[in-house]
Amino acid sequence: MTVLDFLLQHVALVVLVLASGLMLVWPEVQSLIAQEKSVTTLQAIQLLNQRHALVIDLRREKDFALGHLPNARHYPTDELNAHRAELSQWKERPVLLVASAQSTGTARQILLKAGFVDIFVLKGGMTAWVEANLPIAHPSSPQ
């Protein structure tokens, strides 16, 4: 039996393997296409401490209320455009975007139009931050 014979006899298996592989690399491909700069939690801490990055949390209000990065500003993606003028005072600083599963591409485009240059995305979002056992703030707690 040749490799070609095996592939022809097990087409469903081959398709399943290819689809699984594509699903594994798709997030990386998307970030390369969008030219997103993803950072780990350690890199995010360095951005915050050394470069005083502005943290923008794009998640829904109820998710933000459950906990967020200290000093994070809450601007859901669909409201971000309305706050461009307000945000422009920080355009010299790098920006760290915190999102859940939704894409950060729209928010990135809005910030680029507002004059921001260094835009980073927290890889794994708030889940990664919590799993790294890093400090979490709540709207009622002092930031």
C-alpha positions as CSV (number, residue, x, y, z in Angstrom):
1,M,0.0,0.0,0.0
2,T,1.4,3.4,-1.0
3,V,0.9,6.7,0.8
4,L,-1.4,7.8,-2.0
5,D,-3.5,4.6,-1.6
6,F,-3.7,5.2,2.1
7,L,-4.8,8.9,1.7
8,L,-7.4,7.9,-0.9
9,Q,-8.8,5.2,1.4
10,H,-8.9,7.4,4.4
11,V,-10.1,10.8,3.0
12,A,-12.3,11.6,6.0
13,L,-9.3,11.0,8.3
14,V,-7.0,13.2,6.2
15,V,-9.6,16.0,6.1
16,L,-10.0,15.8,9.9
17,V,-6.3,16.0,10.5
18,L,-5.9,19.0,8.1
19,A,-8.9,20.8,9.6
20,S,-7.5,20.2,13.2
21,G,-4.1,21.6,12.1
22,L,-5.7,24.6,10.5
23,M,-7.7,25.3,13.7
24,L,-4.5,25.2,15.8
25,V,-2.6,27.7,13.7
26,W,-5.6,30.0,12.7
27,P,-5.2,32.4,15.7
28,E,-1.6,33.0,14.8
29,V,-2.4,33.5,11.1
30,Q,-5.1,36.0,12.0
31,S,-2.7,38.0,14.2
32,L,-0.1,38.0,11.5
33,I,-2.6,39.2,8.9
34,A,-3.9,41.9,11.2
35,Q,-0.3,42.7,12.2
36,E,-1.3,42.5,15.9
37,K,1.4,42.4,18.5
38,S,0.4,39.9,21.1
39,V,2.1,39.9,24.4
40,T,2.2,37.4,27.3
41,T,1.3,38.4,30.8
42,L,5.0,38.9,31.6
43,Q,5.5,41.2,28.6
44,A,2.4,43.0,29.6
45,I,3.7,43.7,33.1
46,Q,6.9,45.0,31.5
47,L,4.9,47.3,29.3
48,L,2.9,48.6,32.3
49,N,5.9,49.1,34.6
50,Q,8.5,50.3,32.1
51,R,6.5,52.1,29.4
52,H,3.4,53.1,31.4
53,A,1.1,51.5,28.9
54,L,-2.5,52.5,28.8
55,V,-4.8,49.5,29.4
56,I,-8.0,49.4,27.5
57,D,-10.5,46.7,28.4
58,L,-12.8,45.9,25.5
59,R,-14.9,43.3,27.3
60,R,-18.6,43.6,28.1
61,E,-19.6,45.6,31.2
62,K,-20.5,42.5,33.2
63,D,-17.1,40.9,32.5
64,F,-15.3,44.1,33.4
65,A,-17.3,44.4,36.7
66,L,-16.1,40.9,37.7
67,G,-12.5,42.1,37.6
68,H,-10.0,43.8,35.4
69,L,-6.4,44.8,35.2
70,P,-5.5,47.6,37.7
71,N,-6.0,51.0,36.2
72,A,-7.7,49.6,33.1
73,R,-10.1,51.9,31.3
74,H,-13.3,50.3,30.1
75,Y,-14.2,51.0,26.5
76,P,-16.2,48.2,24.8
77,T,-15.2,47.9,21.2
78,D,-18.6,49.3,19.9
79,E,-18.2,52.4,22.1
80,L,-14.5,53.0,21.5
81,N,-14.9,55.3,18.4
82,A,-17.0,57.7,20.5
83,H,-14.1,58.1,22.9
84,R,-11.4,58.8,20.3
85,A,-11.0,62.4,21.3
86,E,-10.7,61.5,25.0
87,L,-8.2,58.8,24.3
88,S,-6.0,61.0,22.1
89,Q,-4.4,62.6,25.2
90,W,-2.5,59.2,25.7
91,K,-1.5,58.5,22.1
92,E,2.2,58.8,22.9
93,R,1.9,55.9,25.3
94,P,1.7,52.2,24.2
95,V,-1.7,50.6,24.5
96,L,-2.5,47.2,25.9
97,L,-5.8,45.8,24.8
98,V,-7.6,43.3,26.9
99,A,-10.4,41.3,25.2
100,S,-12.2,38.1,25.6
101,A,-12.8,35.9,22.5
102,Q,-13.8,38.7,20.2
103,S,-11.3,40.1,17.7
104,T,-9.3,43.2,18.6
105,G,-8.9,44.2,14.9
106,T,-11.7,46.8,15.0
107,A,-10.4,48.4,18.2
108,R,-6.9,48.4,16.8
109,Q,-8.1,50.2,13.6
110,I,-9.9,52.8,15.7
111,L,-6.8,53.5,17.8
112,L,-4.6,53.7,14.7
113,K,-6.9,56.3,13.2
114,A,-6.7,58.2,16.6
115,G,-2.9,58.4,16.2
116,F,-1.8,55.5,18.5
117,V,1.3,53.6,17.2
118,D,2.2,50.9,19.7
119,I,-0.8,48.7,20.2
120,F,-0.5,45.4,21.9
121,V,-3.0,42.7,22.7
122,L,-2.8,40.6,25.9
123,K,-2.6,37.0,24.7
124,G,-5.2,34.9,26.4
125,G,-7.0,38.0,27.7
126,M,-8.2,38.2,31.3
127,T,-8.1,34.5,31.6
128,A,-4.3,34.4,31.1
129,W,-4.0,37.3,33.6
130,V,-6.0,35.4,36.3
131,E,-4.2,32.1,35.6
132,A,-0.9,33.9,36.2
133,N,-2.2,34.9,39.6
134,L,-1.7,38.7,38.9
135,P,-3.6,41.5,40.7
136,I,-7.2,42.1,39.7
137,A,-9.1,45.3,40.4
138,H,-12.9,45.7,40.7
139,P,-14.9,48.8,39.9
140,S,-15.7,49.4,43.6
141,S,-12.1,48.9,44.7
142,P,-9.5,51.6,44.6
143,Q,-7.2,51.4,41.6
